[in-house]
Amino acid sequence: MLDEQAKKTILRKIPHGLYICGVKEGEEVNGFTASWVMQASFQPPLVVNCVKQDSKSHAMIQASGVFALSFLAEGQKELAQQFFKPQRRVGNKFENVEFYLGETGCPIITEALGYIECQVTGAVEKGDHTVFVGEVIAAGVHREGGILSLESTGWNYGG
């Protein structure tokens, strides 16, 4: 029998970095705070990005087939928090954030450590999230520093 509390406790110990996932559909851009991200292959360079299925960003990734991940630095908790709530509740999340559009047309946070841009090459829809597999087609480093971790924020997303 599954011990629900033990499951929640131990799954929350999986370490996660925090990223802003920039998405686009046509001329519209959006972004969300992502934490279920990892590298999956060297050749070709692949990452997986798990996205909540009932989100607007999920629909935008499905429509465009691209996404960008801006890697947040230690101390950028407030920036991560700006992108945590759904766009329908907070409006334009990029209104007060400096960004530029990458090769994919997805927004990239200027103040982030760096970024990758991905072309979706596969997706697995299970549970309440879709695992998007993206091939890294562009990347850049803005500055050096340590990555913002979910644990350092005191937040929980998992379990």
MIPA-273859 format. One line per field, with one value per residue: residue number from 1; residue in three letters; x, y negated, z of N, C-alpha, C, CB in turn. Coordinates in Angstrom, 1 decimal, padded with zeros to 4 digits, always signed. Each point is the difference from the previous one (the first is absolute). Glycine has a CB too. Layout:
REM MIPA-273859
lumvo = NUM,...
pavo = ALA,...
nc1 = X,...
nc2 = Y,...
nc3 = Z,...
cac1 = X,...
cac2 = Y,...
cac3 = Z,...
cc1 = X,...
cc2 = Y,...
cc3 = Z,...
cbc1 = X,...
cbc2 = Y,...
cbc3 = Z,...
REM end
This chain:
REM MIPA-273859
lumvo = 1,2,3,4,5,6,7,8,9,10,11,12,13,14,15,16,17,18,19,20,21,22,23,24,25,26,27,28,29,30,31,32,33,34,35,36,37,38,39,40,41,42,43,44,45,46,47,48,49,50,51,52,53,54,55,56,57,58,59,60,61,62,63,64,65,66,67,68,69,70,71,72,73,74,75,76,77,78,79,80,81,82,83,84,85,86,87,88,89,90,91,92,93,94,95,96,97,98,99,100,101,102,103,104,105,106,107,108,109,110,111,112,113,114,115,116,117,118,119,120,121,122,123,124,125,126,127,128,129,130,131,132,133,134,135,136,137,138,139,140,141,142,143,144,145,146,147,148,149,150,151,152,153,154,155,156,157,158,159
pavo = MET,LEU,ASP,GLU,GLN,ALA,LYS,LYS,THR,ILE,LEU,ARG,LYS,ILE,PRO,HIS,GLY,LEU,TYR,ILE,CYS,GLY,VAL,LYS,GLU,GLY,GLU,GLU,VAL,ASN,GLY,PHE,THR,ALA,SER,TRP,VAL,MET,GLN,ALA,SER,PHE,GLN,PRO,PRO,LEU,VAL,VAL,ASN,CYS,VAL,LYS,GLN,ASP,SER,LYS,SER,HIS,ALA,MET,ILE,GLN,ALA,SER,GLY,VAL,PHE,ALA,LEU,SER,PHE,LEU,ALA,GLU,GLY,GLN,LYS,GLU,LEU,ALA,GLN,GLN,PHE,PHE,LYS,PRO,GLN,ARG,ARG,VAL,GLY,ASN,LYS,PHE,GLU,ASN,VAL,GLU,PHE,TYR,LEU,GLY,GLU,THR,GLY,CYS,PRO,ILE,ILE,THR,GLU,ALA,LEU,GLY,TYR,ILE,GLU,CYS,GLN,VAL,THR,GLY,ALA,VAL,GLU,LYS,GLY,ASP,HIS,THR,VAL,PHE,VAL,GLY,GLU,VAL,ILE,ALA,ALA,GLY,VAL,HIS,ARG,GLU,GLY,GLY,ILE,LEU,SER,LEU,GLU,SER,THR,GLY,TRP,ASN,TYR,GLY,GLY
nc1 = +000.8,+001.5,+001.2,-002.2,+002.5,+002.0,-000.9,+000.6,+002.9,+001.2,-001.1,+001.5,+002.9,-000.4,+002.7,-002.4,+002.6,-002.2,-000.2,-001.4,-001.3,+000.7,-002.9,+000.1,-003.0,+001.4,+001.7,-000.4,+003.0,-001.3,+002.4,-001.1,+002.2,+001.2,+000.4,-000.3,+003.4,+001.4,+002.0,-002.1,+003.1,+003.1,-001.7,-003.4,+001.1,-002.7,-000.6,-002.1,-001.5,-001.8,-002.1,-002.0,-001.2,-001.0,+002.7,-001.5,+002.7,-001.6,-000.9,+003.0,+001.2,-002.2,+000.6,+003.1,+000.6,+001.2,+000.4,+002.1,+000.8,+000.3,+002.3,-002.0,+003.0,-000.5,-002.7,-002.7,-002.0,-001.1,+000.3,-001.6,-002.4,-000.4,-000.8,-002.2,-002.5,-001.0,+001.4,-002.8,+001.5,+001.7,-001.5,+002.2,+001.4,+001.3,-001.4,+003.0,+001.9,+002.4,-001.5,+001.8,-002.3,+002.3,+000.3,-003.0,-000.8,+001.1,-000.1,+003.2,-000.8,+001.9,+000.4,+000.7,+002.8,-001.0,-002.5,+000.0,-001.5,-001.4,-000.6,-002.5,+002.2,-003.0,-002.5,+000.3,-003.3,+001.2,-002.4,-001.3,+002.6,-000.4,+002.8,+000.1,+002.1,+001.1,+001.9,+001.6,-001.1,+001.9,+002.1,+000.2,+002.0,-002.1,+002.5,+001.8,-002.5,-000.1,-002.2,-001.8,+000.3,-003.2,+001.9,+000.1,-003.3,-000.1,-001.2,-000.9,+000.3,-000.8,-002.0
nc2 = +001.2,-002.2,-000.5,-002.3,-000.5,+001.6,-001.6,-002.8,+000.8,+001.0,-002.3,-002.3,+001.5,-000.8,-002.3,-001.7,-001.7,-002.0,+000.3,-002.8,+002.9,-002.9,+001.3,-001.5,+000.7,-001.9,-001.9,+002.1,-000.4,+002.0,+000.0,+002.5,-000.5,+002.6,+001.5,+002.2,-000.9,+003.0,-000.8,+002.2,-000.1,-000.8,+000.2,-000.7,-001.3,+002.0,-002.4,+002.2,-003.0,+001.9,-002.1,+000.4,+002.0,-002.9,-001.8,-001.8,+001.8,+002.5,-001.7,-001.1,+002.9,+000.8,-002.5,+000.3,+003.2,-002.1,+000.5,-002.3,+002.0,-003.4,+002.2,-001.7,-000.9,+001.6,-002.1,+001.1,+000.5,-002.4,+001.6,+002.4,-001.9,-001.0,+003.1,+000.8,-001.0,+001.8,-002.3,+000.1,-001.7,-002.3,-001.0,+000.7,+002.5,-002.5,-002.5,+000.2,+002.0,-001.9,+002.1,-000.2,+001.5,+002.4,+000.1,+000.3,-003.3,+000.7,-003.0,+000.6,-001.2,-002.4,+001.6,+003.1,+000.6,-000.4,+000.5,+002.9,-001.4,+003.0,+000.2,+001.1,+002.5,+000.6,-001.0,+002.5,-001.2,+001.5,-001.5,-002.3,+000.2,+000.2,+001.7,-003.0,+002.5,-003.3,+001.3,-002.1,-001.7,-001.7,+000.6,-003.0,+000.5,-002.7,+001.0,+002.4,+000.9,+002.5,+000.9,-002.0,+003.0,-000.1,-000.3,-003.2,-000.2,+001.6,+001.6,+002.8,+000.1,+003.2,+001.8
nc3 = +000.0,-002.0,+003.2,-001.7,+001.8,-001.8,-002.6,+001.2,+001.0,-002.7,-002.0,+001.8,-000.7,-003.3,+000.6,-001.4,-001.2,+000.7,-003.3,-000.2,-001.5,-002.0,-001.0,-002.7,-000.4,-002.8,+001.0,+002.7,+001.5,+002.1,+001.8,+001.6,+002.2,-002.1,+002.9,-002.5,-001.3,-000.5,-002.3,-001.5,-001.2,+000.6,-002.6,-000.4,+002.6,+001.1,+002.0,+000.9,+000.0,+002.4,-001.8,+002.6,-002.5,+001.0,-001.5,-002.1,-000.1,-001.2,-002.4,-000.6,-000.4,-002.0,-001.9,-000.3,-000.1,+002.6,+003.1,+000.1,+002.5,+000.7,+001.5,+002.3,+000.6,+002.7,+000.2,-001.8,+003.1,-001.8,-002.7,+001.2,+000.7,-003.1,-000.7,+002.6,-001.7,-002.4,-001.8,+001.6,+002.5,-001.6,-002.9,-001.6,+002.0,-001.8,+002.0,+001.1,-002.4,-001.4,-002.3,-002.4,-001.4,+000.7,-002.8,+001.1,-000.6,+003.2,+001.4,+000.1,+003.1,-001.7,+002.7,-001.4,+001.2,-003.0,-001.3,-000.5,-002.5,+000.5,-003.1,+002.2,-000.8,+001.6,+001.2,+002.2,-000.1,+003.1,+001.7,-000.5,-002.3,-003.2,+001.1,-002.1,-001.0,-000.2,-002.3,+002.3,-003.0,+002.2,+002.4,+000.8,+002.5,+000.6,+001.7,+000.7,+001.7,+001.4,-002.1,+001.8,+001.7,-000.5,+002.5,-000.2,+000.2,+002.9,-002.9,+000.9,-003.3,+001.5,+001.2
cac1 = -000.8,+000.8,+000.0,-000.1,+000.9,+001.4,+000.2,+000.2,+001.2,+001.2,+000.0,+000.4,+001.5,+000.7,+000.4,-000.5,+000.3,-001.2,+000.2,-001.1,-000.3,-000.6,-000.7,-000.6,-000.9,-000.2,+000.7,-000.2,+001.0,-000.4,+001.1,-000.3,+001.1,+000.1,+001.0,+000.2,+000.8,+001.3,+000.6,-000.3,+000.9,+001.1,-000.1,+000.0,-000.2,-001.4,-000.5,-001.5,-000.6,-001.4,-000.9,-001.4,-000.9,-001.1,+000.5,+000.1,+001.3,+000.0,-000.6,+000.9,+001.1,-000.6,-000.2,+001.2,+001.0,+001.3,+000.0,+001.3,+000.2,+000.9,+000.5,+000.0,+001.1,-000.2,-000.4,-001.1,-001.2,-001.1,-000.2,-000.7,-001.4,-000.8,-000.5,-000.6,-001.4,-000.5,-000.2,-001.4,-000.2,+001.0,+000.2,+001.3,+001.1,+001.2,-000.2,+001.1,+001.2,+000.8,+000.1,+000.1,-000.5,+001.0,-000.2,-001.3,-001.0,-000.4,+000.6,+001.2,+000.2,+001.3,+000.7,+000.2,+001.4,+000.2,-001.2,+000.0,-001.2,-000.3,-001.0,-000.6,+000.2,-000.8,-000.8,-000.7,-001.1,-000.4,-000.3,-000.5,+001.0,+000.6,+001.4,+000.5,+001.4,+000.5,+001.4,+000.6,+000.4,+000.7,+000.3,+000.9,+000.3,+000.0,+001.0,+000.3,-000.7,-000.7,-001.4,-001.0,-000.6,-001.3,+000.2,+000.5,-001.1,-001.0,-001.2,-000.1,-000.7,+000.2,-000.5
cac2 = -001.2,-001.3,-000.9,-001.3,-001.0,+000.4,-000.3,-001.4,-000.4,+000.4,-000.6,-001.4,+000.0,+000.0,-001.4,-000.7,-001.4,-000.8,-000.6,-000.6,+000.6,-000.9,+000.7,-001.0,+000.5,-001.1,-001.2,+000.0,+000.7,+000.3,+000.7,+000.5,+000.5,+001.4,+000.6,+001.4,-000.1,+000.7,+000.4,+001.3,+000.6,-000.8,-000.1,-001.5,-000.6,+000.0,-000.3,+000.3,-001.1,+000.5,-001.2,+000.3,+000.1,-000.9,-001.4,-000.7,+000.2,+001.3,-000.1,-000.8,+000.9,+000.9,-000.7,-000.5,+001.0,-000.5,-000.7,-000.4,+000.0,-001.0,+000.6,-001.1,-000.1,-000.1,-001.3,-000.4,+000.6,-000.9,+000.2,+001.2,-000.2,-000.7,+000.9,+001.2,+000.0,+000.0,-001.3,-000.4,-000.7,-001.1,-000.8,+000.1,+000.3,-000.6,-001.5,-000.7,+000.8,-000.2,+001.3,-000.2,+001.2,+000.9,+000.5,+000.6,-001.0,+000.1,-001.0,+000.4,-001.0,-000.6,+000.0,+001.4,+000.4,+000.3,+000.5,+001.0,+000.0,+001.4,+000.5,+001.2,+001.2,+001.0,-000.3,+001.1,-000.6,+000.9,-000.7,-001.3,-000.7,+000.5,+000.0,-000.4,+000.2,-001.1,+000.0,-001.3,-000.5,-001.3,-000.2,-001.2,-000.3,-001.4,-000.3,+001.1,+000.0,+001.3,+000.0,-000.1,+001.3,+000.0,+000.1,-001.3,-001.0,+000.4,+000.4,+001.4,+000.3,+001.5,+000.9
cac3 = +000.0,-000.1,+001.1,-000.7,+000.6,-000.3,-001.4,-000.1,+000.6,-000.8,-001.4,+000.1,+000.2,-001.3,-000.2,-001.2,-000.3,-000.4,-001.3,-000.6,-001.3,-000.9,-001.1,-000.9,-001.0,-000.8,+000.6,+001.5,+000.8,+001.4,+000.7,+001.3,+000.8,-000.2,+000.8,-000.4,-001.2,+000.1,-001.2,-000.2,-001.0,-000.5,-001.5,+000.0,+001.4,+000.3,+001.4,+000.2,+000.7,+000.3,+000.0,+000.4,-001.2,-000.1,-000.1,-001.3,-000.5,-000.6,-001.3,-000.9,-000.4,-001.0,-001.3,-000.6,+000.0,+000.5,+001.3,+000.4,+001.4,+000.6,+001.3,+001.0,+000.9,+001.4,+000.3,-000.9,+000.5,-000.3,-001.5,-000.1,+000.5,-001.0,-001.1,+000.6,-000.2,-001.4,-000.7,+000.1,+001.3,+000.3,-001.2,-000.6,+001.0,-000.5,+000.0,+000.7,+000.0,-001.2,-000.7,-001.5,-000.7,-000.5,-001.4,-000.1,+000.2,+001.4,+000.8,+000.8,+001.0,-000.1,+001.3,+000.3,-000.2,-001.4,-000.6,-001.1,-000.8,-000.4,-001.0,+000.5,-000.8,+000.5,+001.2,+000.6,+000.8,+001.1,+001.2,-000.2,-000.7,-001.2,-000.1,-001.3,-000.3,-000.9,-000.5,+000.2,-001.3,+000.3,+001.4,+000.3,+001.4,+000.3,+001.1,+000.9,+001.2,+000.4,-000.4,+001.1,+000.2,+000.6,+001.5,+000.6,+000.1,+001.0,-000.7,-000.3,-001.2,-000.1,+001.0
cc1 = +000.9,-000.3,+000.0,+001.0,+001.5,+000.3,+000.3,+001.3,+001.2,+000.0,+000.4,+001.5,+000.7,+000.4,-000.4,+000.6,-001.3,+000.3,-001.3,-000.1,-000.7,-000.6,-000.6,-001.0,-000.4,+000.8,-000.2,+001.1,-000.6,+001.2,-000.6,+001.2,+000.0,+001.1,+000.2,+000.7,+001.3,+000.5,-000.2,+000.9,+001.1,-000.1,-001.3,-000.3,-001.5,-000.3,-001.5,-000.5,-001.5,-000.9,-001.4,-001.0,-001.1,+000.5,+000.0,+001.3,+000.1,-000.6,+000.9,+001.2,-000.5,-000.2,+001.2,+001.1,+001.4,-000.2,+001.5,+000.1,+001.1,+000.4,+000.1,+001.2,-000.4,-000.4,-001.1,-001.4,-001.2,-000.4,-000.8,-001.5,-000.9,-000.6,-000.7,-001.5,-000.4,-000.2,-001.4,-000.2,+000.9,+000.2,+001.4,+001.1,+001.3,+000.0,+001.2,+001.3,+000.7,+000.3,+000.3,-000.5,+001.2,-000.2,-001.3,-001.2,-000.5,+000.8,+001.1,+000.2,+001.5,+000.9,+000.3,+001.5,+000.2,-001.3,+000.3,-001.3,-000.2,-001.1,-000.5,+000.2,-000.9,-000.8,-000.7,-001.0,-000.4,-000.3,-000.5,+001.0,+000.4,+001.5,+000.4,+001.4,+000.4,+001.4,+000.5,+000.5,+000.7,+000.3,+000.9,+000.2,+000.0,+001.0,+000.2,-000.9,-000.7,-001.4,-000.9,-000.6,-001.3,+000.1,+000.4,-001.1,-001.0,-001.3,+000.1,-000.8,+000.3,-000.5,-001.3
cc2 = -001.2,-000.8,-001.4,-001.1,+000.3,-000.3,-001.4,-000.5,+000.3,-000.6,-001.4,-000.2,+000.1,-001.4,-000.5,-001.4,-000.7,-000.7,-000.8,+000.6,-001.1,+000.7,-001.1,+000.8,-001.2,-001.2,+000.0,+000.8,+000.2,+000.7,+000.6,+000.5,+001.5,+000.6,+001.5,+000.0,+000.8,+000.3,+001.5,+000.7,-001.0,-000.3,+000.7,-000.5,-000.1,-000.4,+000.4,-001.2,+000.5,-001.2,+000.4,-000.1,-001.1,-001.5,-000.5,+000.3,+001.4,+000.0,-000.8,+000.9,+001.0,-000.6,-000.4,+001.0,-000.5,-000.5,-000.4,+000.1,-001.0,+000.6,-001.1,+000.2,+000.0,-001.5,-000.6,+000.6,-000.9,+000.1,+001.3,-000.1,-000.7,+000.8,+001.2,+000.1,+000.0,-001.4,-000.5,-000.8,-001.2,-000.8,+000.2,+000.1,-000.7,-001.6,-000.7,+000.8,-000.2,+001.3,-000.4,+001.4,+000.8,+000.4,+000.7,-000.9,+000.1,-001.1,+000.6,-001.2,-000.4,+000.2,+001.5,+000.3,+000.4,+000.7,+001.2,-000.2,+001.4,+000.1,+001.3,+001.2,+001.2,-000.4,+001.2,-000.6,+001.1,-000.9,-001.4,-000.9,+000.7,-000.1,-000.4,+000.3,-001.1,+000.2,-001.4,-000.5,-001.3,-000.1,-001.2,-000.1,-001.5,-000.4,+001.3,-000.1,+001.4,-000.1,-000.1,+001.4,-000.2,+000.0,-001.3,-001.0,+000.3,+000.5,+001.5,+000.1,+001.5,+000.7,+000.5
cc3 = +000.0,+001.2,-000.6,+000.6,-000.4,-001.5,-000.2,+000.5,-000.8,-001.4,+000.1,+000.2,-001.3,-000.3,-001.3,-000.1,-000.3,-001.3,-000.4,-001.4,-000.8,-001.2,-000.9,-000.9,-000.9,+000.6,+001.5,+000.7,+001.4,+000.6,+001.3,+000.7,-000.2,+001.0,-000.3,-001.4,+000.2,-001.4,-000.2,-001.1,-000.3,-001.5,-000.5,+001.4,+000.2,+001.5,+000.0,+000.9,+000.2,+000.3,+000.4,-001.2,-000.1,-000.1,-001.4,-000.7,-000.7,-001.4,-001.0,-000.5,-001.0,-001.3,-000.7,-000.2,+000.4,+001.4,+000.3,+001.6,+000.4,+001.4,+001.0,+001.0,+001.5,+000.2,-000.9,+000.3,-000.4,-001.5,-000.2,+000.4,-000.9,-001.0,+000.5,-000.2,-001.4,-000.6,+000.1,+001.3,+000.1,-001.3,-000.6,+001.0,-000.4,+000.1,+000.6,+000.0,-001.4,-000.7,-001.5,-000.6,-000.6,-001.4,-000.2,+000.1,+001.5,+000.8,+000.9,+001.0,+000.0,+001.2,+000.4,-000.2,-001.5,-000.4,-000.9,-000.7,-000.6,-001.0,+000.6,-001.0,+000.4,+001.2,+000.6,+001.0,+001.0,+001.2,-000.3,-000.7,-001.3,+000.1,-001.5,-000.1,-001.0,-000.3,+000.1,-001.4,+000.2,+001.5,+000.1,+001.5,+000.1,+001.1,+000.8,+001.3,+000.3,-000.4,+001.2,+000.1,+000.7,+001.5,+000.6,+000.1,+001.1,-000.6,-000.1,-001.3,-000.3,+001.1,-000.3
cbc1 = -001.9,-000.1,+001.1,-002.4,-001.7,-000.1,-001.5,-002.5,-001.1,+000.0,-001.8,-002.2,-000.3,-001.4,+002.0,-002.1,+002.3,-000.7,+001.5,+000.2,-000.1,+001.6,-000.5,+002.0,-000.9,-002.3,-000.4,-002.5,+001.9,-002.5,+001.8,-002.3,-000.1,-000.7,-000.7,-002.1,-000.9,-000.7,+001.8,-002.3,-001.9,+001.5,+002.5,-000.8,+002.2,-000.4,+001.7,+000.3,+001.5,+001.0,+001.4,+000.5,+000.5,-001.4,+001.4,-001.6,+001.0,-000.3,-002.3,-000.7,+001.1,-001.1,-002.1,-000.5,-001.2,+000.7,-002.0,+000.3,-000.7,-001.0,+001.3,-002.5,+001.3,+001.7,+002.3,+001.8,+001.2,+000.7,+002.1,+002.2,+001.0,+001.4,+001.9,+001.8,-000.2,-001.1,+001.8,-000.7,-000.6,+001.1,-001.6,-000.9,-001.1,+000.3,-002.5,-001.8,-001.1,+001.1,-001.5,+002.0,-002.2,+000.5,+002.4,+001.1,-000.6,-000.5,-002.1,+001.0,-001.8,-001.0,-001.1,-002.4,+000.0,+002.5,-001.1,+001.5,+000.2,+000.8,+001.1,-001.7,+002.3,+001.5,-000.3,+002.0,-000.8,+001.4,+001.7,-001.4,+000.9,-002.1,+000.3,-001.7,-000.1,-001.6,-000.4,+000.6,-001.9,-001.0,-000.2,-000.8,+001.4,-002.4,-000.8,+002.4,-000.4,+001.6,+000.6,-000.4,+002.3,-001.0,+000.7,+002.2,+000.2,+001.1,-000.3,+000.1,+000.0,+002.0,+001.2
cbc2 = +001.2,+000.1,+001.6,+000.5,-000.3,+001.8,+001.9,-000.3,+000.3,+002.1,+001.6,-000.4,+001.0,+002.0,+000.4,+001.4,+000.6,-000.3,+001.9,-002.2,+002.4,-001.7,+002.0,-001.5,+001.9,+000.8,-001.3,-000.2,-001.0,+000.1,-001.5,+000.7,-002.0,-000.3,-001.6,+000.7,-002.3,+001.0,-001.8,-000.6,+001.4,+000.9,+000.0,+000.0,-001.2,+001.7,-001.9,+002.6,-001.8,+002.1,-001.1,-000.9,+002.4,+001.6,+000.5,-001.8,-001.5,+001.0,+000.1,-002.1,-000.2,+001.2,-000.8,-002.2,+001.0,-000.6,+001.3,-001.6,+002.4,-002.0,+001.8,-000.2,-001.2,+001.9,-000.3,-000.3,+001.1,-001.5,-001.3,+001.2,+000.0,-001.9,-000.8,-000.1,-001.2,+002.2,+000.7,+002.0,+002.2,+001.4,-001.7,-001.3,+002.2,+002.0,+000.3,-001.1,+001.7,-002.0,+001.3,-001.6,-001.2,+000.8,+000.3,+002.0,+000.2,+002.5,-001.3,+001.5,+001.0,-001.6,-002.1,+000.6,+000.9,+000.2,-002.2,+001.6,-002.5,+000.7,-001.1,-001.4,-000.8,+001.7,-002.4,+001.5,-001.6,+001.9,+001.3,+000.3,-000.9,-000.6,+001.7,-001.8,+002.6,-001.5,+001.9,+000.6,+001.1,-001.2,+002.5,-001.1,+002.1,-000.1,-002.4,+000.2,-002.4,+000.3,+001.4,-002.5,+001.1,+001.2,+002.4,+000.4,-000.3,-001.6,-002.2,+000.7,-002.4,-000.5,-001.3
cbc3 = +001.2,-002.5,+001.7,-000.5,+001.9,+001.7,-000.6,+000.2,+002.2,+001.4,-000.7,+000.9,+002.2,-000.9,+001.4,+000.0,-000.8,+002.4,-000.7,+001.3,+000.9,+000.7,+001.5,+000.0,+001.5,-000.8,-002.1,-000.4,-001.4,-000.5,-001.0,-000.9,+001.6,-002.4,+001.8,+001.3,-000.5,+002.2,+000.2,+000.5,-001.0,+001.9,-000.1,-002.4,-000.1,-001.8,+000.4,-000.3,-001.1,+001.0,-001.7,+002.3,+000.1,+001.3,+002.0,+000.9,+001.8,+002.3,+001.1,+001.3,+002.2,+001.9,+001.0,+001.0,-001.8,-002.3,+000.8,-002.0,+000.1,-001.3,-001.2,-000.2,-001.8,+000.7,+000.8,-001.8,+001.9,+001.9,-000.6,+000.4,+002.3,+000.4,-001.3,+001.7,+002.1,+000.5,-001.6,-001.5,+001.0,+001.8,+000.9,-001.9,+000.5,-001.5,+000.1,+001.4,+001.5,+001.0,+001.7,+000.2,-000.5,+002.3,-000.1,+001.0,-002.4,-000.3,+000.0,-001.8,+001.5,-001.5,+000.7,-000.6,+002.3,+000.2,+000.2,+001.2,-000.5,+002.2,-002.0,+001.3,-000.4,-000.9,-000.9,-000.2,-001.9,-000.9,+001.3,+002.0,+002.2,-001.4,+001.9,-000.1,+000.5,+001.0,-001.6,+002.5,-001.1,-002.0,+000.4,-002.1,+000.3,-000.7,+000.1,-001.0,-000.2,+001.9,-002.0,-000.5,+000.2,-002.0,-000.4,-000.9,-002.4,+001.6,-001.2,+002.4,-001.0,-001.3,+001.6
REM end
